[in-house]
Amino acid sequence: MVNAASWVSHIEAFVDISRPAEQQKAGVNTVAGLVKNDFLTLEALVKEMELYLTTTDDTIRARGILYLAEVLICLLSKALDSFTISSLAGFFSSRLADWRSLRGALIGCLALLRRKSNVGMLADNDARTLAQSMLDNVQVQLLAMHDRKLCFEVFQCLLDAHSDSIASLGDDFVYGLIQAVDQEKDPRCLVLTFHLVQSLVKLFLSQLGSEHVAQDLFEVLSCYFPVYFTHKIADDFEVKREDLSDALMDAFCSTPYFEPFAIPLLLDKLSSSLPLAKIDSLKYLNKCLLNFGTERMLQHAQNIWFALKDVILNHLPQAEILSSSVSVLGGDIKYHEHKIATEALICLKTTILQFTCPNNVDFLTLIIDDNVVERSFCSVTMEGSYSDNDDKNYLKLSALGSILSVAANSSIFCCNRVFQDFFPRLMVALGIDLRTSKHSADAYVEIVSQKFNYGALYLSVELLASSRDLIATVLESSNSKDSLRGSWWHLIQEFSGPLTSAFKSALMIPNKITAEGGNSNYMQEIIICSVKGLEVLATYAGEHTPVPRKSFEDILEVFILIIISRYEDSFLWKLSLKSLVLIGSCIARFKDSNMQMIYNEIVVRRLVRLLHKDSILPLDLILEAISEIGTCTLDLISPVIQGLEEAMLSSFLQACVDESFKSSQDLVLFLDCYCTKILPWCHTSGSIEQPGMHFVINILEQMEDNIAFKMKPEMQDLLDKMMMTMKLVVRGCAENNQYIILEKAYNIMLASANLPSNALLVSSSILEGFQLIPDFCELSCKNKMLLYFLASIVTALHQQTPLTNVARLLKLLLVFTLKGHLPAAQALASVANKLPNAVILEETIELILDSFSSVLSNNHQNEPHMLNSNDGASMHFCSNLQINAVIGIAWFGKALLMRGHGRVKDISMVILKCLLSNKNIVPSSSHRQSGNFIGEDMHYLVARSAADAFHLLLSDSDVCLNKNFHAIIRPLYKQRFFSSMLPVLHSAIKECNSPRTKALLYRAFGHTISGMPLTVLVADAKKVLPLLLDSLSVLDSDILNKDLIYSLLLVLSGFLIDEKGKEDIIGYVHIVIDHLIKFLSYPHMMLVRETAIQCLTAITAFPYTRIYPLRTQVLGALAGAFDDKKRIVRQEAVKCCHAWASMASRSIRF
Amino acid sequence: MTQGLINANPVVHAKKERIARAEDTHAADAVDSLDVFDSVRDIRDPEHPYSLEQLSVLSEESITVDKKLGRIQITFTPTVQHCSMATVIGLCLRVKLLQSFPLHFKVDINVSPGSHADEESVNKQLNDKERVAAALENPSLRQLVDECLCSSEL
């Protein structure tokens, strides 16, 4: 027990309304905590609070009661004895009469009502007293919103937990509640009241059977229908219109006793012109149908059908039928129309399902024998009733189609009935006569080509599709298979042959007729319809298909023929491909092995065969078709992969051994398809084991066996694609398989290149190795390919994949890096990035760093063999070597930087030193003839590549060192590099006095900041901004720098837009404007000019006093930009000019 | 002024869809009539909250550009014969073109033949440099022009 003095202060704090809210809240929590942990009893608390609870001062009493209530809310999970609860209940119930402290009393009641039985809940007689007191004392309608909400919550709790004691109050409670909720308008309360009425209905109507209150209760609800929200921003109330509407719907449908009142109201509102009312009515009606029970609803059946028919016939949007002219559903009206139509169809289906059973066909007969339906059926199946301009018939057709397909889709029984009544008539309209067509399907073509009956075609396809969907849903929901087949099944079975040939012939004619012109839209509709018809016939669920095998084969034949021979008609070609894909995935869905076999035989084999021989179908289309079909299911992919890999291997050999140019072009297409479609699909589906591994191994083996490999320079693209494929394949393999591939490639490489054994010894220095390994101008291009493949494989390895002969491999890569083979440098970097072992890593870094620095330190004396007679050539050789070394070390540095290794600092210093070594050389024209100049120029090239190394370090590469190829990437590595390099670069630029070197330093700086996040740059704005502006002025003279200039301008524009950046840049604004004006006439790149103008526009947001003096200068410069040769620049200039001109006054003067 | 609108009930046409130009990265884009049309199509009518394009006062075909001679010729059709707003529309066009195209272009603005009761004098007024300058000095006229142009701001 704690001392009273310690907690009484909390009560005082709460009662005093002038105290801050946090203090009051803390007061409640502290005391509640004390009670919860048994340091204080509730009894003691109440006793201590006596004065606050009973004082005659209204404010203090209200606060006191509220305090007690708040504490009780915190104690919901604390066990209390029944006496305490009972006396508290008595207290709060009586306090309900005290309107001044009503808030506290309501919260207190709520706190007691919400208690669960395991911690002591309110007794029934107390609840009854409480309810009585609520009814007697609280005038809910008069209260403010928050209190009303509390009242409704109290009522809800009473109904939920104490229904027995409420029931004993009888009608008094019902009418008291009706009075309370009447005229409620706040959406937050309405959600509660709707739910309240629902609970009330459940208790008094469903359980007690007091039917006489139904009408009164419904009246309370009905005035809210349809929910109409004028308040646009839903967030204000945290209640959306949909929530409210759904709550009301639940209340509407809560009891069948509402039926006499609800259904007439809904049907009435359905004829309203307000789209929202229509949608809501349909939704409610649908739910009522499900909840009220068939018997009660049956009397309304006819009215419902008439209402629905009216809606469907008048509101089906055009978009549904004229699929060729589908306009994007924009605007509210279109959206609503669409929604109304869908809701109406859903409702129709529910109605049919509810009212129709084998014993009662009245409702279905109502639909089928309906005059309007019959009349529209006759008119839409009349020949020649369609033209492009006549939408009315299309609409009628689409409405009728949806009604019939919904009817047929409802159940097998309905399906039979609809098929019996309509299908034979449709066949007659289509001109299909069973007697003649049995003899010769081809005779049919003649009839069709004259005039196709579009209406009948459309309706039969709709019916077929609905029966197909019906089977699929029935199969998924139950296992009863015998009831599936009925008269519809036999009808389709009988007609499927002639129907197939009818659809087929429809697909064959269009070319002639469309060429004659006129009705092209109409013809397109016929094509869509026929393709869909064939597709539906082929996609019946597996063994339950009514379509015989022969027709199924015919259909596939038709599609594959279109794919192979009619590629000029791209519309039809695309449709057919889509259908084939759909059929393929449908077969996989129902797992029918028979169909699968046929499909494989007719479609997949045929397509794969196309890969090998020359066909009239262009290769890119073959690949599109084969990849689409292959990737639709797992069973189809393996023959496709196999075929593709064989084709690739053979064209690889043809391209590289026989030097066939066509094969190399084909191979590029193959590889594109393989990399972009097949491999990603295999990786995501994850069910094919090591896709592509055999292909890679096969390629390597072929290279081992064949000696003569040739590569023309124009095949570089092919080599890149091959390398990418290797990487993608290897990256998807497991570690052990990666190891196998790597071993293979490494051994073949060693054997084929015939490298001297001591060349790769660990002990020998790198430069010795360099001399021992011959250049590729002496080597065959086979070895180059092998090296590149090996490098690609190394690039894509996992971190955990073991490497054999790390040292030798590294040495090999290192040597070829120095010889200028970029893939080798990338592979080297990948290894350095992923080496898991710290010791080996340190050794490797040491080795590589030493080799590079020794090359870069420019000691030619060590290489006696290289410095032979011709001085110029050897200089050339050395500088090339150094440039290669710079690129190599840049990649290597990037690898270390990404994994966050400390040595990256040394590397950047080496690069910087290399850049600065150019310092003392001043180019002059007098040297132009002397041999010395060559050396200087070479030096400059080396230094420039060192400047560009910063670009390599910080840019993202998509060929290596990324997540795809399992690189280790520490977050924020760029930022870390930037903050360590900025001071170094800053001081280097300051100290440098050679303009050429300075330009290179600015270049390096530009690369460093161009990809950096703005926040980092803004944080260092004091240093970055002057350098940025200087580099803009230094770099603009050289055309080679244009991309860099562009990215620097982007950085500048970032500063201009950023709030913090603006503050920093404001001091330089006149310099910035000077620079930007200079870039308005930048001749080399349009983007630079455009961005410069955009920057100028952004500057207008700066403080007026700063920029106003510069206004005339800017406007004068912009006048020149009006004459720019690019339109975009001119438009930007007009905008910018407007912004600057209108800055001073409303009127614009020049 | 208490007089009513000159054309109280104009026919409103649909806006033509804006064509995104295919960008050729290398070639220069010369000024053409679509450029000019794009810059003036959104000018608001002085009387109605519709653009000149919607009221069919202007179309792409009514604009000709001669790049070599540096001439822009616009022929517009007032909605009614006796439209006293024709001069204001012409003035708006001139100011807009002045703002959007280099000064070396010579701009000719005319009403289309037979579309206006007082064709000759309107044409004369629109192409008289002095009178245009004088009109733009007039504050109320200037404000009207600026308001019409305002809606076309991008």
Chai-1 contact restraints between the chains, C-beta under 6 A:
chainA,res_idxA,chainB,res_idxB,connection_type,confidence,min_distance_angstrom,max_distance_angstrom,comment,restraint_id
A,F1122,B,P102,contact,1.0,0.0,6.0,A-B,restraint_1
A,D1123,B,P102,contact,1.0,0.0,6.0,A-B,restraint_2
A,K1125,B,A28,contact,1.0,0.0,6.0,A-B,restraint_3
A,K1126,B,D29,contact,1.0,0.0,6.0,A-B,restraint_4
A,R1127,B,D29,contact,1.0,0.0,6.0,A-B,restraint_5
A,V1134,B,S100,contact,1.0,0.0,6.0,A-B,restraint_6
A,K1135,B,L154,contact,1.0,0.0,6.0,A-B,restraint_7
A,S1147,B,R142,contact,1.0,0.0,6.0,A-B,restraint_8
A,S1147,B,D146,contact,1.0,0.0,6.0,A-B,restraint_9
